[in-house]
Amino acid sequence: QVQLVESGGGLVQAGGSLRLSCAASGRTFGDYVWDDYTWGWFRQAPGKEREFVARIAWRAENTYYADSVKGRFTIARDRAKNTVYLQMNSLKPEDTAVYYCAAGLRNDIRPTQYANWGQGTQVTVSS
């Protein structure tokens, strides 16, 4: 089973930056290999539904972002380290949420299409 561990959250002032990391380990599903997976970052603020932030297809490295973070956040992966990163710049108070890393076998933005999730890391942006 795929295991994901996030790190890098914290408290930052508006306009600041943070980089989140998601380290993957364990066994891939069935005959799938790491290259078959898509990795996503999602976030959930108190009282709100979990929302898509960004995703990256491991093999092709193509990326996709939510409109709310486009131009400010960058998702990237390090194949040698089996790690996905989310570089967050120009942070705003509305970016405050628990951020989750997820892995799935579809290029999708719906949380239901991701079978593997990390425990989450808190990001708080003060005004």
N, C-alpha and C positions, 0 to 999 in steps of 0.2 A: 504494500500500500504506500502511496505517495505521502510523504510528510513534509509539511511546510512550516518554517519558523521565521517570523518577521522580527525585525529589529529596526531601530533608528528613529522611533517616534520621540516626541518631547514637546516642550513648550517653547514657542518662538514668537517674536513680535511680528506684527503685520509688516509685510515687505521682505521678511527674512526667508531663509531657505532651510530645507531639511532633505536628507536622503534616506529613504527607506530601503531596506534589504529584505529579500525573501530567499532563504536557503532551502533547497529541495533535496530530499534523500528518500531512500526506501525503494520499493519495487514498483515499476510501472504496471499498469493494468493489462492483463492478458499478454498478447504478443506485441503490444504497443511499446515503442521506445520513446525516450525523452523528446526526440525530434518531432514526434507526433502531437505533442501537447501545445496548447495555447495557455499562456499565463496572463492572469488578469489582476488588476488592483481594483478593489471596491472600497466604499466607505459608508459608514452609517453614523449619522448624528442622532442625538437623543430625540426620541419621538418621531423619527423619520425612517423610511424604508431604506434598505441597503441599495446603494446606487453604484453604477459602473463609473470607473474613473479612466482606466486605460487598459489595453491589452497588447500582447506581443506574441506572434506565432514563433515558436522556438526555431523551426527549421528555416523559414524564409525571412525571419526577422521583420516582417511587416508589422506596423503598429497602427493603433487606432485610439482616439481620445474622445472623451466627453467634451462637448462644447465649452463647458464651464472651466475646463483646465487647459484647453488647447493653447499652446504658446507659452504656457507657464510650467507645465509638468513634462517630464521626459521619461519614458519607460525604456529600459535597456536590459540586455541579458549577457551574462558571462558564461559561456558554455563550459569552459574548463572548471569553473567553480560551481556549476549548476545553481546559479544565483540570478535572481531578477532584481532590478533596482527601480525605484521611482524617485527621480530627482524632482523636487518641488521648489520652485522659485516664486518670488513675488507672492508669497502666501497672504491670504486674506482671512479675516475672522470666520467667514462662512466656509472655509476649508476645515474647520474644526470638526473632528469626527474620529471614530475608531477606523483605522485602515486595515483592510484584510487582503492578503495575497491568496490567489486561488489558481488551481490548475484544472484544465478540462481538455476534452478532445474535439471541441468545436470552436471555430472562430466566432464567438458570440459575445454579446454584452449582457445577456440575462444571467443573473446569479444562479438560476436553476440549472444552467448548462455546465456548471463547474462542480465536479464531484469531490474535489479535495480543497480544503481550506486551512489556513493558518489560524492561530489563536487571536490575531489582531494586535495592533499597536496604536496607542493613543497619540493623536496629533492635536495640539491646542495652539491656536493662533490668537494672541491678545491684540487688542486694538490700541 
